């Protein structure tokens, strides 16, 4: 797990985001990719200890491709400037409660836990659970270990008003407006290259498991 090597490759790629450079530096990419696969394998091994729903997953199948889909984007750069992996009981799919790890230079590495842009029927179930058991979710956010890693839900994807069927003055109106239920924790490059980085990541994700449990309960 060579974090300086991975960060350097991604930094160089961001400066030279074209196919010619990438092909010329393919060996460096493969070396960085292999190192990231080691990271995800180690991470998964540690996470299974506190979330047994992740057992039996193949680390390599949890990693997102570095190639960008540019078909419908104005940004035609062919490659991402990060390595990312999604980890849930369903694999890397983000349609169910799970975890996400992204390595990106420029102090933009981060982890995330929760549910990203769920389908309407799933979104409705989560909102109903918040309506019925919002106090339970509030308690999760007040837990000491959780608070040391996460502060609030990611709120860049939200309704302007409370959804239909819920009072505007609902005590958890701000949560009901959300379209995603994600908490994140960012890391600087110096934190990424610290020898305690992986332990810190695992501890942070472990502290967020109750949030995933709450969301899974909503779905079932």
Residue frames as a rotation matrix with the C-alpha (Angstrom) as fourth column:
UNK 1
0.579 0.815 0.000 0.00
0.815 -0.579 0.000 0.00
0.000 0.000 -1.000 0.00
UNK 2
-0.519 -0.851 -0.078 2.14
0.830 -0.524 0.191 2.80
-0.203 0.034 0.979 -1.34
UNK 3
0.476 0.824 -0.306 0.10
0.744 -0.563 -0.359 5.97
-0.468 -0.057 -0.882 -0.79
UNK 4
0.035 -0.506 -0.862 2.80
-0.199 -0.849 0.490 8.43
-0.979 0.154 -0.130 -1.95
UNK 5
-0.884 -0.367 0.290 3.12
0.158 0.350 0.923 6.45
-0.441 0.862 -0.252 -5.20
UNK 6
-0.228 0.888 0.400 -0.64
0.967 0.254 -0.012 6.47
-0.112 0.384 -0.916 -5.80
UNK 7
0.526 0.428 -0.735 -0.99
0.442 -0.876 -0.194 10.18
-0.726 -0.223 -0.650 -5.02
UNK 8
-0.348 -0.748 -0.565 1.92
-0.223 -0.519 0.825 11.05
-0.910 0.413 0.014 -7.31
UNK 9
-0.823 0.080 0.562 0.47
0.528 0.473 0.706 9.06
-0.209 0.877 -0.432 -10.22
UNK 10
0.156 0.984 0.087 -2.96
0.976 -0.141 -0.163 10.69
-0.148 0.111 -0.983 -9.82
UNK 11
0.358 -0.124 -0.926 -1.38
0.152 -0.970 0.189 14.13
-0.921 -0.208 -0.328 -9.53
UNK 12
-0.713 -0.679 -0.177 0.60
-0.126 -0.124 0.984 13.55
-0.690 0.724 0.003 -12.74
UNK 13
-0.584 0.575 0.573 -2.50
0.806 0.493 0.327 12.21
-0.095 0.653 -0.752 -14.46
UNK 14
0.409 0.769 -0.491 -4.47
0.706 -0.608 -0.364 15.33
-0.579 -0.198 -0.791 -13.53
UNK 15
0.066 -0.490 -0.869 -1.81
-0.283 -0.844 0.455 17.42
-0.957 0.216 -0.195 -15.28
UNK 16
-0.753 -0.414 -0.512 -1.64
-0.615 0.163 0.772 15.15
-0.236 0.895 -0.377 -18.34
UNK 17
-0.217 0.777 0.591 -5.17
-0.137 0.575 -0.807 13.89
-0.966 -0.256 -0.018 -18.78
UNK 18
0.324 0.294 -0.899 -4.94
-0.931 -0.072 -0.359 12.50
-0.170 0.953 0.250 -22.30
UNK 19
0.961 0.200 0.189 -4.68
-0.173 0.974 -0.146 9.06
-0.213 0.108 0.971 -23.87
UNK 20
0.577 -0.805 -0.138 -1.18
-0.076 0.115 -0.990 9.53
0.813 0.582 0.006 -25.27
UNK 21
-0.208 -0.656 0.725 0.32
-0.829 -0.275 -0.486 10.29
0.519 -0.702 -0.487 -21.86
UNK 22
0.406 0.464 0.787 -1.70
-0.841 0.526 0.124 7.54
-0.356 -0.713 0.604 -20.21
UNK 23
0.988 -0.038 -0.152 -0.54
-0.044 0.863 -0.503 4.86
0.151 0.504 0.851 -22.67
UNK 24
0.238 -0.968 0.079 3.05
-0.231 -0.136 -0.963 6.01
0.943 0.211 -0.256 -22.29
UNK 25
-0.553 -0.414 0.723 2.74
-0.747 -0.138 -0.650 5.73
0.369 -0.900 -0.233 -18.52
UNK 26
0.410 0.792 -0.452 0.65
-0.540 0.611 0.579 2.54
0.735 0.006 0.678 -18.42
UNK 27
-0.113 -0.493 -0.863 3.19
0.446 0.751 -0.487 0.67
0.888 -0.440 0.135 -16.23
UNK 28
-0.949 -0.221 0.225 2.95
-0.065 -0.560 -0.826 3.42
0.309 -0.798 0.517 -13.59
UNK 29
-0.169 0.969 0.182 -0.85
-0.900 -0.227 0.371 3.22
0.401 -0.101 0.910 -13.74
UNK 30
0.391 0.319 -0.863 -0.81
-0.131 0.948 0.291 -0.56
0.911 0.000 0.412 -13.27
UNK 31
-0.565 -0.672 -0.479 1.55
0.454 0.231 -0.860 -0.21
0.689 -0.704 0.175 -10.32
UNK 32
-0.865 0.301 0.402 -0.69
-0.482 -0.723 -0.495 2.42
0.142 -0.621 0.771 -8.68
UNK 33
0.102 0.957 -0.273 -3.80
-0.795 0.243 0.556 0.37
0.598 0.160 0.785 -9.45
UNK 34
0.072 -0.161 -0.984 -2.29
0.260 0.956 -0.137 -2.72
0.963 -0.246 0.111 -7.84
UNK 35
-0.897 -0.431 -0.093 -1.43
0.230 -0.276 -0.933 -0.70
0.377 -0.859 0.346 -4.76
UNK 36
-0.532 0.780 0.328 -5.01
-0.828 -0.561 -0.006 0.59
0.179 -0.275 0.945 -4.55
UNK 37
0.266 0.595 -0.759 -6.31
-0.377 0.789 0.486 -2.97
0.887 0.157 0.434 -4.84
UNK 38
-0.469 -0.517 -0.716 -4.17
0.507 0.506 -0.698 -3.82
0.723 -0.690 0.024 -1.80
UNK 39
-0.936 0.153 0.318 -5.73
-0.322 -0.736 -0.596 -0.89
0.143 -0.660 0.738 0.06
UNK 40
-0.068 0.995 -0.066 -9.28
-0.906 -0.034 0.421 -2.03
0.417 0.089 0.905 -0.72
UNK 41
0.137 0.051 -0.989 -8.45
0.044 0.997 0.057 -5.63
0.990 -0.051 0.134 0.17
UNK 42
-0.791 -0.485 -0.373 -7.03
0.412 0.029 -0.911 -4.56
0.452 -0.874 0.176 3.53
UNK 43
-0.768 0.555 0.320 -9.95
-0.628 -0.750 -0.208 -2.21
0.125 -0.361 0.924 4.15
UNK 44
0.147 0.867 -0.476 -12.51
-0.665 0.442 0.602 -4.91
0.732 0.228 0.641 3.39
UNK 45
-0.173 -0.308 -0.935 -10.74
0.355 0.866 -0.351 -7.39
0.918 -0.393 -0.040 5.66
UNK 46
-0.968 -0.215 -0.127 -10.95
0.203 -0.383 -0.901 -4.94
0.145 -0.898 0.415 8.55
UNK 47
-0.599 0.791 0.127 -14.53
-0.781 -0.612 0.126 -3.86
0.178 -0.024 0.984 7.83
UNK 48
-0.051 0.560 -0.827 -15.87
-0.205 0.804 0.558 -7.43
0.978 0.198 0.074 7.83
UNK 49
-0.737 -0.331 -0.590 -14.91
0.468 0.379 -0.798 -7.55
0.488 -0.864 -0.125 11.50
UNK 50
-0.836 0.468 -0.287 -17.63
0.010 -0.509 -0.861 -5.00
-0.549 -0.722 0.421 12.36
UNK 51
0.037 0.869 -0.493 -20.01
-0.848 -0.234 -0.476 -5.52
-0.529 0.436 0.728 9.41
UNK 52
-0.521 -0.312 0.794 -20.43
-0.078 0.944 0.320 -9.18
-0.850 0.105 -0.516 8.52
UNK 53
0.620 0.775 0.124 -22.76
0.111 0.070 -0.991 -8.32
-0.777 0.628 -0.042 5.62
UNK 54
0.540 -0.508 -0.671 -19.57
-0.821 -0.494 -0.287 -7.53
-0.185 0.706 -0.684 3.66
UNK 55
-0.122 -0.615 0.779 -18.24
-0.383 0.753 0.535 -11.08
-0.916 -0.233 -0.328 3.89
UNK 56
0.101 0.102 0.990 -17.43
0.596 0.790 -0.142 -12.88
-0.796 0.604 0.019 0.65
UNK 57
0.921 0.223 -0.319 -16.91
-0.075 -0.702 -0.708 -9.74
-0.382 0.677 -0.630 -1.47
UNK 58
0.315 -0.826 0.468 -14.11
0.948 0.300 -0.108 -9.61
-0.051 0.478 0.877 -4.05
UNK 59
0.102 -0.312 -0.945 -12.05
0.401 -0.856 0.326 -6.43
-0.910 -0.412 0.038 -3.43
UNK 60
-0.848 -0.521 0.095 -11.16
0.278 -0.285 0.917 -6.06
-0.451 0.804 0.386 -7.11
UNK 61
-0.441 0.766 0.467 -14.86
0.789 0.083 0.609 -5.95
0.428 0.637 -0.641 -8.06
UNK 62
0.379 0.566 -0.732 -15.47
0.861 -0.506 0.054 -3.05
-0.339 -0.651 -0.679 -5.66
UNK 63
-0.410 -0.685 -0.602 -13.16
0.366 -0.728 0.580 -0.66
-0.836 0.017 0.549 -7.49
UNK 64
0.710 0.672 -0.213 -14.52
0.136 -0.427 -0.894 1.85
-0.691 0.606 -0.394 -9.99
UNK 65
0.351 -0.546 0.761 -12.91
0.936 0.205 -0.285 2.18
-0.001 0.812 0.583 -13.41
UNK 66
-0.283 -0.552 -0.785 -10.53
0.488 -0.787 0.378 5.09
-0.826 -0.276 0.492 -13.90
UNK 67
-0.871 -0.012 0.491 -11.99
0.476 -0.264 0.839 5.71
0.120 0.964 0.236 -17.35
UNK 68
-0.630 0.649 -0.426 -14.60
-0.184 -0.658 -0.731 8.47
-0.755 -0.382 0.534 -17.47
UNK 69
-0.169 0.678 0.715 -17.88
0.935 0.340 -0.101 8.16
-0.311 0.652 -0.692 -19.38
UNK 70
-0.726 -0.253 -0.640 -17.70
0.141 -0.965 0.222 11.30
-0.673 0.071 0.736 -21.51
UNK 71
-0.625 0.488 0.610 -20.65
0.772 0.268 0.576 10.58
0.118 0.831 -0.544 -23.82
UNK 72
0.382 0.875 0.296 -22.98
0.748 -0.481 0.457 13.09
0.543 0.047 -0.839 -22.18
UNK 73
0.485 -0.297 -0.823 -20.42
0.657 -0.497 0.567 15.39
-0.577 -0.815 -0.045 -20.59
UNK 74
0.976 -0.201 0.090 -18.95
-0.106 -0.785 -0.610 18.67
0.193 0.585 -0.787 -21.74
UNK 75
0.293 -0.901 0.321 -15.78
-0.847 -0.089 0.524 17.66
-0.443 -0.425 -0.789 -19.92
UNK 76
0.858 0.072 -0.508 -14.06
-0.414 0.682 -0.603 15.32
0.303 0.728 0.615 -22.36
UNK 77
-0.193 -0.936 0.293 -11.06
-0.972 0.142 -0.187 14.42
0.133 -0.321 -0.938 -20.22
UNK 78
0.105 0.298 -0.949 -10.82
-0.480 0.851 0.214 10.63
0.871 0.433 0.232 -20.56
UNK 79
-0.264 -0.328 -0.907 -9.65
0.506 0.754 -0.420 9.75
0.821 -0.570 -0.033 -17.04
UNK 80
0.879 0.477 -0.019 -10.69
0.215 -0.359 0.908 10.36
0.427 -0.802 -0.418 -13.46
UNK 81
-0.028 -0.911 0.410 -8.11
-0.369 -0.372 -0.852 11.96
0.929 -0.176 -0.326 -11.19
UNK 82
-0.103 0.030 0.994 -8.94
-0.988 0.112 -0.106 9.56
-0.114 -0.993 0.019 -8.34
UNK 83
-0.755 0.020 -0.655 -9.20
-0.063 0.993 0.102 5.95
0.652 0.119 -0.749 -7.32
UNK 84
-0.331 0.718 0.612 -12.55
-0.940 -0.305 -0.150 5.00
0.079 -0.625 0.776 -5.79
UNK 85
-0.839 0.113 -0.533 -14.22
0.079 0.993 0.086 1.93
0.539 0.030 -0.842 -4.30
UNK 86
-0.057 0.888 0.457 -17.77
-0.890 -0.252 0.379 1.26
0.452 -0.385 0.805 -3.16
UNK 87
-0.890 -0.295 -0.348 -18.31
-0.095 0.866 -0.491 -1.33
0.447 -0.404 -0.798 -0.45
UNK 88
-0.205 0.864 0.459 -21.75
-0.973 -0.131 -0.189 -2.71
-0.103 -0.486 0.868 0.39
UNK 89
-0.226 0.204 0.952 -23.51
-0.253 0.932 -0.260 -6.05
-0.941 -0.299 -0.159 0.81
UNK 90
0.784 0.574 0.236 -24.54
0.128 0.223 -0.966 -5.66
-0.608 0.788 0.101 -2.85
UNK 91
0.193 -0.790 0.582 -20.96
0.981 0.152 -0.119 -5.07
0.006 0.594 0.804 -4.03
UNK 92
-0.780 -0.586 -0.220 -19.89
0.586 -0.807 0.074 -1.64
-0.221 -0.071 0.973 -5.21
UNK 93
-0.242 0.773 0.586 -23.40
0.659 -0.312 0.684 -0.57
0.712 0.552 -0.434 -6.19
UNK 94
-0.981 -0.187 0.047 -24.41
0.109 -0.741 -0.663 2.70
0.159 -0.645 0.747 -4.55
UNK 95
-0.325 0.937 0.127 -28.18
-0.334 -0.240 0.912 2.07
0.885 0.254 0.391 -4.66
UNK 96
0.616 0.460 -0.639 -28.10
0.399 0.517 0.757 0.46
0.679 -0.722 0.135 -1.22
UNK 97
0.899 -0.304 0.314 -26.64
-0.436 -0.569 0.697 1.57
-0.033 -0.764 -0.644 2.14
UNK 98
0.692 -0.720 -0.046 -22.88
0.687 0.677 -0.266 1.17
0.223 0.152 0.963 2.06
UNK 99
0.474 -0.676 -0.565 -19.45
0.222 -0.529 0.819 2.73
-0.852 -0.514 -0.100 2.30
UNK 100
0.883 -0.244 0.400 -17.24
0.365 -0.175 -0.914 4.59
0.294 0.954 -0.066 -0.16
UNK 101
0.385 -0.842 -0.379 -13.51
0.382 -0.229 0.896 5.32
-0.840 -0.489 0.233 -0.20
UNK 102
0.890 -0.100 0.445 -11.84
0.395 -0.321 -0.861 7.77
0.229 0.942 -0.246 -2.58
UNK 103
0.147 -0.924 -0.352 -8.16
0.674 -0.167 0.719 8.57
-0.724 -0.343 0.599 -2.93
UNK 104
0.638 0.109 0.763 -7.50
0.685 -0.533 -0.496 11.91
0.353 0.839 -0.414 -4.62
UNK 105
-0.402 -0.877 -0.263 -4.51
0.913 -0.363 -0.185 14.27
0.067 -0.315 0.947 -4.37
UNK 106
-0.594 0.135 0.793 -4.88
0.065 -0.974 0.215 17.94
0.802 0.179 0.570 -3.46
UNK 107
-0.969 0.174 0.174 -6.33
-0.188 -0.071 -0.980 17.13
-0.158 -0.982 0.102 -0.03
UNK 108
-0.256 0.925 -0.280 -9.49
-0.959 -0.207 0.194 15.73
0.121 0.318 0.940 -1.63
UNK 109
-0.740 0.024 -0.672 -9.44
0.023 1.000 0.010 12.13
0.672 -0.008 -0.741 -0.40
UNK 110
-0.416 0.633 0.653 -12.56
-0.907 -0.343 -0.245 11.17
0.069 -0.694 0.716 1.56
UNK 111
-0.948 0.303 -0.094 -14.76
0.310 0.948 -0.074 8.42
0.066 -0.100 -0.993 2.91
UNK 112
-0.493 0.859 0.141 -18.54
-0.820 -0.512 0.257 8.33
0.293 0.011 0.956 2.83
UNK 113
-0.951 0.308 0.005 -21.23
0.283 0.880 -0.382 6.21
-0.122 -0.362 -0.924 4.45
UNK 114
-0.405 0.886 -0.226 -24.94
-0.309 -0.365 -0.878 6.00
-0.861 -0.286 0.422 3.75
UNK 115
0.008 0.586 0.810 -27.29
0.756 0.526 -0.389 5.96
-0.654 0.616 -0.439 0.79
UNK 116
-0.713 -0.394 -0.580 -26.59
-0.057 -0.792 0.608 7.90
-0.699 0.466 0.543 -2.41
UNK 117
-0.534 0.539 -0.651 -29.49
-0.835 -0.456 0.308 9.02
-0.131 0.708 0.694 -4.64
UNK 118
-0.776 0.280 0.565 -31.83
0.124 0.946 -0.298 6.08
-0.618 -0.161 -0.769 -3.92
UNK 119
-0.777 0.591 0.216 -34.71
0.343 0.109 0.933 5.17
0.528 0.799 -0.287 -6.22
UNK 120
-0.428 0.652 0.626 -38.05
-0.567 -0.733 0.375 6.90
0.703 -0.194 0.684 -5.39
UNK 121
0.562 0.718 -0.411 -39.57
-0.137 0.571 0.810 3.89
0.816 -0.399 0.419 -3.62
UNK 122
0.056 -0.644 -0.763 -36.47
0.859 0.420 -0.292 3.50
0.509 -0.639 0.577 -1.42
UNK 123
-0.803 -0.315 0.507 -36.32
0.127 -0.920 -0.370 7.23
0.583 -0.233 0.779 -0.77
UNK 124
0.043 0.926 0.374 -39.95
-0.521 -0.298 0.800 7.12
0.852 -0.230 0.470 0.39
UNK 125
0.594 0.146 -0.791 -39.15
0.426 0.778 0.463 4.31
0.683 -0.611 0.400 2.85
UNK 126
-0.454 -0.830 -0.324 -36.21
0.783 -0.198 -0.589 6.22
0.425 -0.521 0.740 4.36
UNK 127
-0.680 0.258 0.686 -38.33
-0.290 -0.954 0.071 9.34
0.674 -0.150 0.724 4.77
UNK 128
0.441 0.888 -0.127 -41.03
-0.277 0.269 0.922 7.29
0.854 -0.371 0.365 6.47
UNK 129
0.291 -0.430 -0.855 -38.45
0.794 0.607 -0.035 5.83
0.534 -0.668 0.518 8.86
UNK 130
-0.793 -0.574 0.207 -37.19
0.403 -0.747 -0.529 9.33
0.458 -0.336 0.823 9.68
UNK 131
-0.235 0.814 0.531 -40.78
-0.498 -0.570 0.654 10.41
0.835 -0.111 0.539 10.29
UNK 132
0.705 0.571 -0.421 -41.41
-0.023 0.611 0.791 7.48
0.709 -0.548 0.444 12.65
UNK 133
0.750 -0.490 -0.445 -37.97
0.657 0.466 0.593 7.11
-0.083 -0.737 0.671 14.25
UNK 134
0.557 -0.523 0.645 -36.15
0.109 -0.724 -0.681 10.40
0.823 0.450 -0.346 13.74
UNK 135
0.763 -0.254 0.594 -35.17
-0.646 -0.337 0.685 10.42
0.026 -0.907 -0.421 17.41
UNK 136
0.763 -0.483 0.429 -33.16
0.316 0.858 0.404 7.25
-0.564 -0.173 0.808 16.81
UNK 137
0.474 -0.576 0.666 -31.29
0.756 -0.120 -0.643 8.91
0.451 0.808 0.379 13.95
UNK 138
0.660 -0.193 0.726 -30.72
-0.341 -0.938 0.061 11.99
0.669 -0.288 -0.685 16.09
UNK 139
0.851 -0.328 0.410 -29.15
-0.309 0.319 0.896 9.75
-0.425 -0.889 0.170 18.74
UNK 140
0.610 -0.645 0.461 -26.76
0.778 0.598 -0.193 8.29
-0.151 0.476 0.866 16.13
UNK 141
0.389 -0.430 0.815 -25.59
0.395 -0.721 -0.569 11.80
0.832 0.543 -0.111 15.22
UNK 142
0.674 -0.092 0.733 -25.04
-0.594 -0.657 0.465 12.60
0.439 -0.748 -0.498 18.90
UNK 143
0.915 -0.387 -0.111 -22.83
0.395 0.806 0.441 9.56
-0.081 -0.448 0.890 19.60
UNK 144
0.603 -0.722 -0.340 -19.32
-0.269 -0.585 0.765 10.66
-0.751 -0.370 -0.547 20.60
UNK 145
-0.305 -0.777 0.551 -17.40
0.306 0.468 0.829 8.47
-0.902 0.421 0.095 18.13
UNK 146
0.199 0.471 0.859 -19.72
0.972 0.018 -0.235 9.36
-0.126 0.882 -0.455 15.26
UNK 147
0.954 0.254 -0.159 -19.48
0.253 -0.967 -0.025 13.09
-0.160 -0.016 -0.987 16.03
UNK 148
0.280 -0.931 -0.236 -15.68
-0.101 -0.273 0.957 12.93
-0.955 -0.244 -0.170 16.05
UNK 149
-0.624 -0.530 0.575 -15.76
0.440 0.370 0.818 11.86
-0.646 0.763 0.002 12.38
UNK 150
-0.550 0.537 0.639 -18.98
0.693 -0.134 0.709 13.24
0.467 0.833 -0.298 10.89
UNK 151
-0.958 0.157 -0.238 -20.98
0.021 -0.793 -0.609 16.40
-0.284 -0.589 0.757 11.49
UNK 152
-0.075 0.968 -0.239 -24.07
-0.491 -0.244 -0.836 16.35
-0.868 0.055 0.493 9.27
UNK 153
0.325 0.277 0.904 -25.65
0.614 0.665 -0.425 14.84
-0.719 0.693 0.046 6.18
UNK 154
-0.844 -0.510 0.166 -24.26
0.403 -0.399 0.824 15.92
-0.354 0.762 0.542 2.81
UNK 155
0.010 0.949 -0.314 -26.84
0.496 -0.277 -0.823 18.53
-0.868 -0.148 -0.473 1.78
UNK 156
-0.720 -0.297 -0.627 -26.04
-0.359 -0.613 0.704 19.42
-0.594 0.732 0.335 -1.81
UNK 157
-0.836 0.482 -0.262 -28.93
-0.008 0.467 0.884 17.26
0.549 0.742 -0.386 -3.00
UNK 158
-0.765 0.520 -0.379 -32.10
0.502 0.112 -0.858 18.48
-0.404 -0.846 -0.347 -1.31
UNK 159
-0.014 0.860 0.510 -35.64
0.892 -0.219 0.395 19.73
0.451 0.461 -0.764 -1.83
UNK 160
-0.689 -0.170 0.704 -36.51
-0.011 -0.970 -0.244 23.35
0.725 -0.176 0.666 -1.11
UNK 161
-0.072 0.750 0.657 -39.63
-0.949 -0.254 0.185 22.34
0.305 -0.611 0.731 0.83
UNK 162
-0.515 -0.003 0.857 -40.65
-0.509 0.805 -0.303 19.35
-0.690 -0.593 -0.416 2.91
UNK 163
-0.978 0.121 -0.172 -41.83
-0.081 0.537 0.840 16.51
0.194 0.835 -0.515 0.63
UNK 164
-0.238 0.971 -0.013 -45.52
-0.672 -0.155 0.724 15.98
0.701 0.181 0.690 0.00
UNK 165
0.418 0.516 -0.747 -47.27
0.182 0.759 0.626 14.44
0.890 -0.398 0.224 2.97
UNK 166
-0.103 -0.529 -0.842 -44.98
0.974 0.117 -0.192 15.96
0.200 -0.841 0.503 5.61
UNK 167
0.839 0.483 -0.251 -45.62
0.537 -0.811 0.234 19.15
-0.090 -0.331 -0.939 7.57
UNK 168
0.500 -0.654 0.568 -43.30
0.121 -0.597 -0.793 22.10
0.858 0.465 -0.219 6.85
UNK 169
0.218 -0.390 0.895 -42.62
-0.868 -0.497 -0.004 22.37
0.446 -0.776 -0.447 10.59
UNK 170
0.882 0.025 -0.470 -41.81
0.087 0.973 0.215 18.68
0.463 -0.231 0.856 11.02
UNK 171
0.810 -0.577 0.104 -39.03
-0.300 -0.256 0.919 18.37
-0.504 -0.775 -0.381 13.65
UNK 172
-0.121 -0.872 0.474 -36.87
0.237 0.438 0.867 16.55
-0.964 0.218 0.153 11.09
UNK 173
0.828 0.542 -0.142 -37.92
0.045 -0.317 -0.947 18.53
-0.558 0.778 -0.287 8.02
UNK 174
0.318 -0.784 -0.533 -34.32
-0.890 -0.441 0.118 19.18
-0.327 0.436 -0.838 6.98
UNK 175
-0.641 -0.527 0.558 -33.63
-0.357 0.848 0.392 15.44
-0.680 0.052 -0.732 6.85
UNK 176
0.117 0.794 0.597 -36.90
0.392 0.515 -0.762 14.72
-0.913 0.323 -0.251 5.04
UNK 177
0.737 0.146 -0.660 -35.90
-0.419 -0.667 -0.616 17.16
-0.530 0.731 -0.431 2.28
UNK 178
-0.248 -0.968 -0.040 -32.76
-0.672 0.143 0.727 15.18
-0.698 0.207 -0.686 1.47
UNK 179
0.708 0.384 -0.593 -32.47
-0.702 0.476 -0.530 13.07
0.079 0.791 0.607 -1.69
UNK 180
0.153 -0.707 -0.691 -29.31
0.054 0.704 -0.708 11.34
0.987 0.071 0.146 -0.45
UNK 181
0.944 0.134 0.301 -28.39
-0.294 -0.073 0.953 10.28
0.149 -0.988 -0.029 3.07
UNK 182
0.471 -0.872 -0.132 -24.60
0.578 0.418 -0.700 10.51
0.666 0.254 0.702 3.09
UNK 183
0.920 -0.375 -0.113 -22.03
-0.149 -0.602 0.784 11.56
-0.362 -0.705 -0.610 5.67
UNK 184
0.688 -0.721 0.086 -18.45
0.328 0.203 -0.923 12.25
0.648 0.663 0.376 4.61
UNK 185
0.763 -0.588 -0.267 -15.03
0.088 -0.315 0.945 12.77
-0.640 -0.745 -0.188 6.17
UNK 186
0.894 -0.448 0.021 -12.20
-0.093 -0.232 -0.968 14.36
0.439 0.863 -0.249 4.19
UNK 187
0.640 -0.759 -0.118 -8.47
0.535 0.331 0.777 13.75
-0.551 -0.561 0.618 4.50
UNK 188
0.664 -0.539 -0.518 -5.47
-0.664 -0.744 -0.076 15.87
-0.345 0.395 -0.852 3.62
UNK 189
0.624 -0.516 -0.587 -2.57
-0.299 0.537 -0.789 14.40
0.723 0.667 0.181 1.64
UNK 190
-0.422 -0.822 0.382 -0.43
-0.684 0.012 -0.729 14.45
0.595 -0.570 -0.567 4.78
UNK 191
-0.002 0.515 0.857 -3.09
-0.878 0.409 -0.248 12.46
-0.478 -0.753 0.452 6.64
UNK 192
0.875 0.340 -0.345 -3.24
-0.479 0.709 -0.517 9.96
0.069 0.618 0.783 3.77
UNK 193
0.318 -0.847 -0.426 0.50
-0.196 0.381 -0.904 9.33
0.927 0.371 -0.045 3.95
UNK 194
-0.102 -0.288 0.952 0.52
-0.985 -0.108 -0.138 9.03
0.143 -0.951 -0.273 7.75
UNK 195
-0.835 -0.339 -0.432 1.20
-0.321 0.940 -0.118 5.49
0.446 0.040 -0.894 8.98
UNK 196
-0.808 0.581 0.096 -2.05
0.134 0.340 -0.931 5.52
-0.573 -0.739 -0.353 10.99
UNK 197
-0.681 0.549 -0.485 -4.20
-0.729 -0.571 0.377 6.45
-0.071 0.610 0.789 7.99
UNK 198
-0.501 0.512 -0.698 -5.79
-0.203 0.714 0.670 3.05
0.841 0.477 -0.254 7.35
UNK 199
-0.681 0.247 -0.690 -6.57
0.715 0.431 -0.551 2.56
0.161 -0.868 -0.470 11.04
UNK 200
-0.803 0.372 -0.466 -8.18
-0.101 -0.855 -0.509 6.01
-0.587 -0.362 0.724 11.15
UNK 201
-0.614 0.578 -0.538 -10.29
-0.713 -0.113 0.692 5.20
0.339 0.809 0.481 8.08
UNK 202
-0.521 0.393 -0.758 -11.46
0.283 0.917 0.281 1.88
0.805 -0.068 -0.589 9.52
UNK 203
-0.755 0.210 -0.621 -12.31
0.615 -0.101 -0.782 3.49
-0.227 -0.973 -0.053 12.88
UNK 204
-0.774 0.468 -0.427 -14.29
-0.478 -0.873 -0.092 6.25
-0.415 0.133 0.900 11.15
UNK 205
-0.503 0.593 -0.629 -16.25
-0.550 0.342 0.762 3.82
0.667 0.729 0.154 8.98
UNK 206
-0.633 0.242 -0.736 -16.95
0.572 0.787 -0.233 1.63
0.522 -0.568 -0.636 12.01
UNK 207
-0.835 0.297 -0.463 -18.38
0.238 -0.563 -0.792 4.63
-0.496 -0.771 0.399 13.85
UNK 208
-0.590 0.610 -0.529 -20.78
-0.784 -0.590 0.195 5.19
-0.193 0.530 0.826 10.93
UNK 209
-0.934 0.224 -0.277 -22.13
0.102 0.913 0.395 1.63
0.341 0.341 -0.876 10.81
UNK 210
-0.578 0.774 -0.258 -25.16
0.502 0.089 -0.860 2.55
-0.643 -0.627 -0.440 13.00
UNK 211
-0.302 0.449 -0.841 -26.22
-0.625 -0.759 -0.181 4.96
-0.720 0.471 0.510 10.25
UNK 212
-0.689 0.014 -0.724 -26.16
-0.633 0.476 0.611 2.18
0.353 0.879 -0.320 7.67
UNK 213
-0.904 0.376 -0.203 -28.06
0.427 0.814 -0.393 -0.06
0.017 -0.442 -0.897 10.09
UNK 214
-0.415 0.768 -0.488 -30.74
0.001 -0.536 -0.845 2.63
-0.910 -0.351 0.221 10.45
UNK 215
-0.299 0.252 -0.920 -31.05
-0.900 -0.394 0.185 2.94
-0.316 0.884 0.344 6.66
UNK 216
-0.872 -0.034 -0.489 -31.19
-0.239 0.900 0.364 -0.84
0.428 0.434 -0.793 6.17
UNK 217
-0.765 0.629 -0.140 -33.93
0.441 0.352 -0.826 -1.04
-0.470 -0.693 -0.546 8.78
UNK 218
-0.290 0.653 -0.700 -35.89
-0.509 -0.724 -0.465 1.53
-0.810 0.222 0.542 6.82
UNK 219
-0.467 0.028 -0.884 -35.69
-0.869 0.172 0.464 -0.63
0.165 0.985 -0.056 3.69
UNK 220
-0.784 0.115 -0.610 -36.85
0.062 0.992 0.107 -3.78
0.618 0.046 -0.785 5.43
